[in-house]
Amino acid sequence: MLQDNILLVISLFFGIAFLVMLSEKLKISYPILLVISGLLISLVPGIPSISLHPDLVFLIFLPPLLYAAAWNTSWSDFWKMKRPISLLAFGLVIFTSAAVAFVSNAIIPDFPLAYGFLLGGIISPPDAVAATSVLQGLKVPKRVVTILEGESLVNDASSLIVFRFALAAIITGQFHLGEAAQNFALVVFMGIAIGLAIAYIVYLIHRFFPTTASIDAALTLITPYIMYVAAEHFHFSGVLSVVSGGLFLSFRSNEMFTYESRLSINGLWDTLVFLLNGFVFILIGLQLPVIVDGLGNYSTGEAILYAVIISLLTIVIRIIWVFPGAYIPRWLFKNIRTNEGPLNWKTVFLVAWSGMRGVVSLASALAVPLTLAGNEAFPHRNLILFITFIVILFTLVLQGLSLKPLIRILKIEVNEKESEKLQALALRIRLAESVLSYLDTNYPEETQNHDTYKRVRDRYERMIEITKRKLETDEAEDEEASFLPHYRQMLLELVHIRRRELNYVRHKGEYSEELIRDREWELDLEEARLNG
């Protein structure tokens, strides 16, 4: 078990940092490199095998990773793309599960349809972490990123529900479609309701209680676990509970936190997500020896053949689903064409090709019980585990590595930067105008008679003037392009000069350590702002 190999675990954390740095150097998405590295490490003689317990993933890893993904998702973008996200997160998951069920039932000897649906529920959802990490740094339209991240947030819930129903059907030998549909709706609705209820209570605590930056950071760490455990305790969707609660609190974050809390929380979560992501993906690769050893009656060649066929099936099914799902509603409903704007087949294909599987699929496969009632071994369990592993490896490596050349071949152009630049300039003017209005209303005499106040007002007037000029002509933009980088570099050099002097006086012992740390904190903030 994982907890019995502490030294190996610590070594893996150490190795993850180097592998992620190597992935940056090689320009490869780090989940891909970590899975392959874990696979290679597992083949080294003498390496102890690590058995990944599903409860460890579902309870320890999944809530914070989903919460972080939800926190970094724009609610307005998510809601705007709710139709395509829902089609993928619910429709495609069910369609994939059904297709995998019938195909696996046809090609694998003595593999009942219920086991096919169990396998389909396990491998149907693309992974939130894999999608975000693979797309990071690629020039992809914002619409594509929003759809893929939104889909991967929600589809874990629908796939786990399919998984539960299929497992219940296998164990009890009974399945009623009408009852299953009602339970599906109840599990989804109540999962969201519990997440929002807990999120609102947490919001009130952050908003109205005398918290500190440390308390705020600790609460954000505890919150996803409370949401997940509470929903799962009542047999509702813990995934949707975490996602809905995370989206709510992210939308309200500006009301809850001071600047100190935001800095503390960002640092904590950046580190936590980095370690959890890296650990999860390298553990996926390390599972291979354990899975292969348990194949039993199936030869490795047979298992690989079944797995490759099903892997290709999941890729083809996604393409078959995405194109009609993108175009048919637009042909039928004018309001969809109006609200969602023009569609490009290249971006549709990019969405169709980005179906990388990840940790939730492996955890679901591991969650299949070892025995049925009467201590009878669960049939085909090891084959299901092996197929799941190959599907993860196949989609993550094949699709993940091919995304960059695919974008280049399709010549997908991202023309959103110009629009974002205009929005940034318009926002700068609006903020500066609000400052001028406030100064004129609250400090009219001071801004007229005192040089210090007047300089502040003049600064914002100048800011508005320059920004408006940028909106009207490229001249100011050219001026900024040549002037600002040099100016910013000079300011950074001044920060480094002060930091060097601060280190000098620290070694001389002329000032108290507390005072030096305060000044160091100020320099850190200034440097962070300049590197913004």
N, C-alpha and C positions, 0 to 999 in steps of 0.2 A: 504493500500500500504506500501511497504518497507520503504519509506522515512518518513512515519508517525509514525514509531515505533523506533525512534532513540535509546531510552534507551534499548529496546530489542536487537537491532543490536549490541550495545556496549557490552551488556551482553553476546551475542552469541560469539563475538570475544574473550572475556575473557574465556568463556567456551571451545572454540575450543582449546586453548592452553592446558588446563587440559586434554581434551579428547585425544589429540594427544599424550601427555605424557603417558596417560593410555594405549593407543594403543601400545606404545613402550613396556610398562610393560607387557601387555598381549600377545605381539607378533602377533597382528592383524593389518592388513593394515588399516591405518587411514580413508580412504574413507568409508570403510564398517562400522566402528564404528561410524563415524559421521552421516551417513545416518540413521542407527538404532537409534542413540541418538536423532536425529531430529524427527524421527517418534515417539519416546517415549515422547519427550518434547511436541509435538503437542497434545498428549492425556491428558496432565495435565489440569484440569479445570481452567479456567480463563486466560490461555495463549492466547494472541491476535493472530488471524490468520494473516499470512503474505502472500500476493498475489505477486508472483514473476513475474514481467513484462518481457516478452521475449526480448524487446529492451534492458533492463538492462543487460541481459546475453550476447546477441549478441554484444552489443557495449562496455560494460564496462569489462565484465569478459573474453569473448572469445579471443579477440586479444592478450592481454598480456600472457594468458595461452598457446595459440598456439605458440606465439613467443618464449616464454621460452623453450617450448618443442623442437621447431625447432633449437634453439640456442644450446641446449645440445645434438643434434643429429649429429653424425659424417657424413659429406657429402660423404666421400669415402665409408663408410659402407652402407649408404642409396642408393648410386648409384649402388653398387655391388649387392644389393638385390632388385633392381628395378623391376625385373620380378615378384617375389612372392608378393612384396608390391603392384604392380599394379593389379595383379589378385585379391587380397583381397580388395583393396581400391576402385576399380571400378567394377570388375566382380562380386565379392561377394555381394556388396551393391545392384547392379541391380538384381541379382538372389534372394537375400533375399526379396527385395521389391516386386518382382513378386510373390514369394511363399506366402508371408504374404497377398498380395492382394487377391489371389485366395482362400486361406484358410479362411480368415476373411469373404469374400463374401459368402462362403459356410456355415459357422457355425453361423454367426450373422444375424438374421432376418432383411430384408430390408436394408442391408448394401451394397450399390453399389460398383462395382469394382474400380471406381475412388477413392472412400474413402479408399478402401483397399490399393491402391498404395500410397495414402497420409499417411496412417498408416505405410506402409512398408518403405517409405522414412524417416519417423521419427525415427523408432526403428532399422534401419539397421546398423548404424555405431557404433562399439565399441568406447569407450571413451579414449582419449589420456592420460588424467590425471589418470583415473582409472587403465589403463594398466601399466603405469609407477610406480604408487604408490603401486599396489598390487604385482608387480614383484620385487620391491625393497627389497633387503635383502635375496631373494631366490637364490639358486644356480641353475641358468638357463643358458644354452649355449648362448653365445653372439649372435649367429645367430638368435635365437628365439627372443631375446630382440630387435634386430635391425628390424626384420620383424614386430613385434607387434607395436613398437613405430612408425615405418615408415608408417604402415597401418593406425594407428589411427590419424596420422597427416593429411593424404590426404583424408581419407574416409568421413570426415565431409563435404568436398566440394561436393563430388559426391552425398551424401545423401540429402544435401540441394537443389541440382539441381533437383533431383527426386521429392523432396517435392514441389518445386516451380512449376514444370510442372503439377503435380497432382492437386495442388491447382488451377492453372490457368484453367485446364480442368473442374474442378468442378464449378468454378465461371462462365466461358464462355460457358461451355457445349460442347467445341470443343477440339479435340486433333489430331494432325497430326504427325505421327511417324518420317517421313523424316525431317520435320521442327524442331521437338524436338531434333533429333540427331545432326543437324547442330548447333542449339543453344547450345546444350551441349558442343560441341567442341569449339565453340566461347567463351562461358563462362569460360571454363577451360583455354584455351590459353591466353585470354586477362587478366584473373585474375593473371596468372603467369607473364605475360609481365609487368603489372602494378607494381606488387610486386618487380620484378627485377629492373625496371626503378627507382622506389623510393629508393630501397636499394642502387643503384649505386650513386644516388645523396647524400644520407646520408653518404656513404663511402667517397665520395670526401670531404664532410664537415668535417668529423672526421679526414681525412688524411691530409688535406692541410690548414685548418683554425686553428687559435690559440685557440683551446678549452682548458678548464681545466677539472679536474676530475669531478667536479660538473656538468659542461655543458655536458660532455660525458654521464654521468649517466642520466641526464634529457632527452637528445636526444634519448637514447635507450628506455626510457619510453614512449616517444611520438611517436616514429617510427611505432610500430605496429598499433596504432590507425589511423595514416595517411594512411598506406597501406590498412587497412580494409575499412575505410570510402571512400577512393578514388575509390576502386574497386566496392564497393556496390553502390556508386553514379551512376555509369554507368551500373549497373545491371549485373556486372560480379562477379566472386567468390572472396569475401573478404577473405575467409579462405585460398585459394590457394595463394592469394596475400601475406598474412602474412607469410605463411609457406615458400614459395619460397624466399621471401625477407630475412626472418630469417636465412635460410640455407646459402644464399649468404654472409650475413654479418658475420655469425659465421665462415665461411671459411676464411674470410678476417680480422678477429678480431685482429690477431697478428700484422697486418700492421697499425691498427687504434689507438690502445690504449697504453698508458704508463702503468707502473705497478700500479701507483696511481689510474688511471681510472679503471683498472681491479678490484682492491680491492674494490673501491667504488661501481662499478656496481654489482659485485658479492654479496656484502652485501645488496644492495637495492633490487635486484631481488630475493634473497633467502627469504627475509622478505615478499615481495609483493606476490610471488607465494604461500608461506605458508598460508598467510591470505586469498587470493582469493580461493585457493583450498578448504581450510577448510570451508569457508563461503558458497561456492557453494554446497558442499556435505551435509552440515547440513540443508541448505535450501531445498534440495530435499526431505529430510525426513519431514520437516515442511509443505510441500504442501498437505499432505494427507487429512486433514479435509476439505480444500477448494475443493479438487477434488471430494471427496466422496459426499459432500453436493450438488454438481452439477450433479450427475448421472441422476436425473430426472426419466425417464420412466423405466430405468433398475434397477433391484434389485441388491444389493451388491453381492449376491451369483452368479447371472448370470454373472455380470461383472468380478468377480474373476475367474469363469470358463473359460470365453473367454480369459482372460489375461494369465492364466496359460498355456492354450493350445498354445497360440501364443508365450509365453516365451519358452516353450519346443521346438516349431517349429524353433525358431531362433537358438537355440543350435544345433539341429539336422541338420539344413540346413548348418550351418558352417562346421560341420564335413563332411557332404556329399560333400561339395565344396572343402575343403582343401586337402583331400587325392588324388582325381584325379588331382587337380591342381598342387600338388607336384610331382606326379609320371608320369603322362602321357607325359608332355613335356620332361622329362628325357628319356623316352622310345623312343620318336620320334626324338630327336635332341642330337647328340653327344656333340656339343659345350656347351650345358647346363650342361651335366654331368661333363665335363671338368672344366668349369668355376666355378661352384657352389659346387663342391666337393661331397663326399658321403652323403647319406641321411639316417637318422635313423627314423623308424616309431614312436618311442617314442617322439621324438622332434616334429614330424609332428602332433601327437595327442595333444601335449602341446599347439601348435599354434591353433589347432582346438578348444580346450577347453577354450582358453583365449579370450572370447568375451564379456567382461563386458561393459554394457552400462552406460551412465552418463549424464552429464549436457546438452550436445548438443541435445540429444533426448528430454529431458524435455522442453528445450527452444523452440524447433521446434513445439512441441505439443501446448505450450502456444501461439505460433505465429499464430495458426489457428484462423482466424477472428471470432468474436462473431456472425456476421450476414452476410448474402448474400445480393445481390442487392434487394432493396425494403424493407430493414430492416427485412427480414425474418431470424429467428434464424438459425445458421449454424447447420445442422443436425449432430447428433452423436458426436458433439465436446467434450462433457464431457466424453463420453465413450472412445474416443480416448485418452484423457488425463489420464483417470484411467488405461487403458491398458498400456500406456507408463510408468506410475509410477510403475506398478507391474513388467513390464519387466526389468526396471532398478534395482529394489529391488531384483528380482529373480536372475538375472545374476550376479549382484555385490556380493550378499551374498553367493549364492550357488556356483558359479564358483570361486569367489574370495577366499572364505574360504577353498575350496577343493583343491586349487592349491598346497599348501604345502604338504598335505598327498599324493596327486597324484604324485608329483615328487618323494616322498619317495617310494611309491608303485611301480612305474615304474622303480625305481633305475636309474634315469637319472644321468649320470656322466658328470661332467664338467672337461675336460682335457686341458683347455686352459691356466691355470695359468702357467704351465711350459713353454709354448711357449711365453707368455707375459713376463715371467721372463728373458728368453733368449734375447728377443727383448730389454728389459730394459738394460741389461748388454751391448749388442752391441751398443746401443745408447749412453750409458755412455762413452764407449771407443771412439766412434766417436767424441763426444763433447770434451773430454779431448785431443784427438789428434789435433783437430782444434785449441785449446788453445796453445798447444806446437808449432804448426806451426806458429801461429801468434807471439808468444813470440820470436821465433828464427828469424823471419823475421824483426820484428820491434824493438826488444830490445836485440840484440845479445850481445852487450858489457855489458849492465846492468846485464843480467843473468849470465855473467861470472865473473863480478867483484864486484857486490853488493850482500851482504847476503840476503837482503830482497827480491830482485827480484829472486835470486837463490832458496830461500825457496818456492816461489810460483811455480816455474818450477818443482822443486823436488816433490812438492805435487801432481801435475798432472801426473808426471811420475809414482809415486807410485800408483796413482789411476788406471792407465792403467795396471800396473803390477798385482795388486790385482784382478782387474776385469777379466783379461785374465785367471788368475789362477782359478777363479770361473767357467769360461766357460769350463775349461779342467778337473776340479776335484771337488768333493764335499767337499774337505778338507777346502777350504777357506770359503765355505758356512757355514760349521759347526762352523768355527771360528767366522764368522759374527753373526751367530745365538746366540752364547753365549756372545759375546763381545759387539755388538752394542746396544742391548736394555739397558744394564747396563750403557753404555757410554752416551746414549741419556737421560736416567733418571738423570744422574749426571748433564748434561747440563741444563735440565729443572729445577733442584734444584737451579742451579746458577742463572737462570732467576728469580726464586721466591725470592731468597736472595736479588737480586738487586731491585726487585719490593717492597719488604718489607722495604728496606732502603729508597727507593723513597717515600713511604707513610709516613715514619718517618720524613723526611726532609720537606715534604709538610705540615705536622701538625706543625712543628717547625717554618715554614715561613722563612727559611734561603735563599731560592732561589725563583726566579720568577715562577709563575704558568705556563707561556708559555714555559719556559725551561723544567720544570718538565713534561709537556704534550708531548714535543718532545721526551724526553727520554722514556716516557711511550709508545709512538707509536713505537719506535725502539724495545722495549721489546715485544710488541704485535706481531710485525712482526717476531721476532726471535722465539717466542713461537709457532706461527703458522707454521713456517718452521719445527721446531723440531717435532711437532705433525702431520706434513704433511700427 
